[in-house]
Amino acid sequence: MKKTLSIIALSIIGFGLVSCKKETTETTNSAGMNADSTAAPTQDSLTAPAVSGDSAAAAPVSTQPTTSIALSESNFDFGKIKKGDKVNHVYEITNTGKNPLVISEVKPGCGCTAPEFTKDPILPGKKGQITLSFDSSSFDAGMVNKYADVFANVEKAPIKLTFTANIQ
């Protein structure tokens, strides 16, 4: 049992160390991120842990009634930036449902990306923000694709926000 836990812990640490290296695979763009969820959540959806394909840790599970959202965009291109630049982008999120929107967590895919987000519940019809800040200092020249998973009380969580940058 201890051996298995040690292997899992080392795998997670190893993944964390290599996740900030330059990615050569293109990130999937999640266009049409309108999570239409008018039905009430089932008991299973409130208690079952969400599982991420890249991590052994359980993802946060919302106990709030679900709502629906609209994003200003799910992908952003910083264009050309210089190595060492620190850039950020604000993604606007609108609560299009009937229940308050609660963003419980924003998990970046890499330590080079830092999130900030609206922590108060976003009332129906109102807007909130998710800001992703990217530090390019540990990357070589070339294209970089990064993401962050947004966990909220929407039916199809997590919501994936992505960005690209061409480091010069």
C-alpha positions in Angstrom: 0.0 0.0 0.0 2.8 2.5 0.9 4.7 1.5 -2.2 1.6 2.3 -4.4 1.1 5.6 -2.7 4.7 6.5 -3.1 4.6 5.7 -6.8 1.4 7.8 -7.3 3.0 10.7 -5.4 6.2 10.6 -7.4 4.1 10.4 -10.7 2.2 13.5 -9.7 5.4 15.4 -8.8 7.1 14.3 -12.0 4.1 15.4 -14.1 4.1 18.8 -12.3 7.8 19.2 -13.2 7.4 18.5 -16.9 4.1 20.2 -17.4 5.8 23.6 -17.6 8.0 22.5 -20.5 7.2 23.7 -23.9 4.1 21.9 -25.3 4.2 20.9 -28.9 0.7 19.5 -29.1 -2.1 21.8 -29.9 -4.7 22.4 -27.2 -8.2 21.5 -28.1 -10.4 24.6 -28.5 -13.6 24.3 -26.6 -15.8 26.5 -28.8 -19.4 26.9 -27.8 -19.0 26.8 -24.1 -22.6 27.4 -23.3 -23.4 24.9 -20.5 -27.1 24.6 -20.8 -28.2 23.1 -17.5 -31.8 23.8 -16.6 -32.4 20.5 -14.8 -31.7 20.1 -11.1 -28.5 18.1 -10.3 -29.0 14.5 -9.3 -27.7 13.2 -6.0 -25.0 11.3 -7.8 -23.7 14.5 -9.4 -23.5 16.1 -6.0 -21.5 13.4 -4.3 -19.5 11.6 -7.0 -16.0 12.9 -7.4 -15.0 14.2 -10.8 -12.0 12.5 -12.3 -9.4 14.2 -14.4 -7.6 12.2 -17.0 -4.2 13.8 -16.2 -4.3 13.6 -12.4 -4.9 11.1 -9.6 -6.4 13.8 -7.4 -10.2 14.2 -7.4 -11.5 17.4 -8.9 -13.8 19.7 -6.9 -17.5 18.8 -6.9 -20.0 21.6 -6.6 -22.9 21.2 -4.2 -24.7 24.3 -5.6 -27.7 24.1 -7.9 -26.5 24.2 -11.5 -26.8 27.2 -13.9 -25.6 28.0 -17.4 -23.0 30.4 -18.7 -21.7 32.2 -21.7 -18.0 33.0 -22.2 -16.7 36.1 -24.1 -14.2 33.6 -25.5 -12.6 30.3 -24.5 -9.3 30.8 -26.3 -7.0 33.8 -26.5 -3.9 34.4 -28.6 -1.3 36.7 -27.0 0.5 36.8 -30.3 4.3 37.5 -30.3 5.8 38.1 -26.9 9.4 38.4 -25.7 10.9 35.6 -23.5 10.5 36.8 -19.9 7.4 38.8 -20.5 4.5 38.4 -18.0 1.2 38.8 -19.7 -2.4 38.4 -18.7 -5.8 38.1 -20.2 -9.3 38.6 -18.7 -12.0 36.1 -19.8 -15.5 37.5 -19.2 -18.1 35.0 -17.9 -21.9 35.7 -17.9 -24.4 33.8 -15.8 -27.2 33.0 -18.3 -29.0 30.6 -16.0 -31.5 31.0 -13.1 -29.2 30.2 -10.2 -26.2 32.0 -8.8 -22.9 31.0 -10.5 -20.3 29.9 -8.1 -16.7 29.5 -9.4 -15.1 27.1 -6.9 -11.7 26.8 -8.4 -9.5 27.6 -11.4 -6.7 25.1 -11.9 -4.0 26.0 -14.4 -2.3 23.2 -16.2 1.2 24.6 -15.3 2.9 26.6 -12.6 3.7 29.3 -15.3 0.0 30.3 -15.3 -1.6 32.0 -12.3 -5.4 32.5 -12.1 -7.5 35.2 -10.5 -11.3 35.0 -10.6 -14.6 36.4 -9.2 -15.0 34.7 -5.9 -18.5 36.0 -5.0 -21.5 34.3 -6.5 -22.4 35.8 -9.9 -26.1 36.4 -10.0 -28.3 35.5 -13.0 -27.7 38.0 -15.8 -24.5 39.4 -14.2 -20.9 39.1 -15.3 -17.7 37.9 -13.6 -14.1 37.6 -14.6 -11.3 35.0 -14.8 -7.8 36.4 -15.4 -5.0 34.1 -16.5 -1.5 35.5 -16.0 1.4 33.8 -17.9 5.1 34.0 -17.2 7.1 33.2 -20.3 10.6 33.3 -18.6 11.0 29.5 -18.5 10.2 28.9 -22.2 12.4 28.9 -25.3 11.3 30.6 -28.5 8.3 29.1 -30.3 4.6 28.5 -29.9 3.2 27.7 -26.4 -0.3 26.4 -25.7 -1.6 26.5 -22.1 -4.9 26.0 -20.4 -6.8 26.3 -17.1 -9.8 24.3 -15.9 -12.6 26.3 -14.4 -14.7 24.4 -11.8 -18.2 25.9 -11.3 -21.7 24.8 -10.7 -22.4 24.1 -14.4 -23.4 20.8 -16.0 -20.3 20.3 -18.1 -17.5 21.3 -15.6 -14.7 21.8 -15.8 -14.7 24.5 -18.4 -11.4 24.7 -20.3 -9.9 28.1 -21.0 -6.9 28.1 -23.3 -4.3 30.6 -24.6 -1.4 30.6 -27.0 1.7 32.7 -27.3 4.5 32.9 -29.8 7.7 33.5 -27.7 10.4 35.4 -29.5 
